[in-house]
Amino acid sequence: VADDYTLVNSSGRIQSKAALIADYTAPGYKIEPFEIQQPIEKAWSDGAVMGGIVDLRGVDGGKPFAVKLRFADIWAKRNGKWQVIYTHVSRP
């Protein structure tokens, strides 16, 4: 994840890398393994888009959740390393 990463989450809120990490490492938060449906993969020499649909399940703050999401990750090759720089998530 790039230092200048931006996430537009399913509620339309914009988050930074630090906010994403804080959410994913918060006590009482856990995501179950998931499979990407309808995968999308487009790549070029120094960029790529990867996405699809996921049925996301887990626990947040001790409360179970289940949501279907469509996402797109934008990747950039920087100094020879691939980094995700932007993610957009919506409800299909």
Secondary structure as UniProt FT lines:
FT   TURN            3..4
FT   STRAND          6..8
FT   TURN            10..11
FT   STRAND          14..16
FT   HELIX           17..24
FT   TURN            27..28
FT   STRAND          30..31
FT   STRAND          37..44
FT   TURN            45..46
FT   STRAND          47..60
FT   TURN            61..62
FT   STRAND          63..78
FT   TURN            79..80
FT   STRAND          81..90
//
